[in-house]
Amino acid sequence: MSLLVRPGQKARALLVGLLVGGGSPAAFFWGLAMVLPKNEATMGYVLFDMIFAMAGAFAGIMAANSLKSE
């Protein structure tokens, strides 16, 4: 956002924030829909697996950071 909006431009910051905040998830999930299997059940299983994998990865990163600081 700092590349697109200078400080003090509230209207432009709101517009860019809405476009980036709405466009990024839409583009991401559209890309996933193109790559993932077309069967709805299989696509759901893959998406849930990805969510759980990201949660596990985040937990691993947090655990590694806490061990590193001791």
Secondary structure, 3 states (H helix, E strand, C coil): CCCCCCCCCHHHHHHHHHHHHHHHHHHHHHHHHHHCCCCHHHHHHHHHHHHHHHHHHHHHHHHHHHHHHC
